[in-house]
């Protein structure tokens, strides 16, 4: 899965398995939130330049926006 870091790399989106994206705090390494919005494999993720919105895309033909 492609990933673009939030500004100053405060958080990172990591694919936990094919359907789940983990939002991880870079400083502590802890999972802040698990994103389970898709029914197909997650294939991409990108943070908005301001770092407050994450978009994920899946081969189920959906895009999820998470703030």
N, C-alpha and C positions, 0 to 999 in steps of 0.2 A: 504494500500500500504506500502510495506517495504521501508525504507529510510535509507541511510547511510550518515552521515554528511560530508561535506567537511572539510579539515583540519582546525583546530581551530574554526570550526563552523561559518565561515564567512557567509555562505549562506546555506539555507536549501531548499530541494525540498518537497513541500506539495501538496497533491492531492486536487485540488479545486472542481472538480466534477469528474465523472467517466472518462471523456475524456481529462481533462485539468490538467496539473501540473503547480503550481506556484513556481517560483524560488524567494525565499524571503531572503532579507538581514536581518541577525539575529540582528544586532545592532540597526537598525532603525525600523524593523518590516514592511518595505515597500516591495511591490512586485516589483522585478527587471524585471521579464520577465514571460509571460505566454507561456507555451509550448503546442501546439495543434497539434502535429504530428500524433496522433493515431486516428483511427476510431472505435476502440474497447476500453473496459475498461482498464485503466492503472493499472497494478498489481504490478509493482516493479520499483524502482529507486535506482541508486548507483552512487556516485561520484568516479572518478579516485582518487587514493591516493594523487596525486599532486593537486587535487581540480579544475583542469581546464576543465574537461570533465565530463558530466553527461550522463549516459545511462538510458533510460526508456524502459520498456517492457510492452506489451499489449496483451490482449487475441485476438487481430486481427492478431496475429502471426508476429508482427514486433518489431524491436528494433530501437529506435531513439538515436542518439548520438548528443549531443549539447555541443558546447564550448562557 
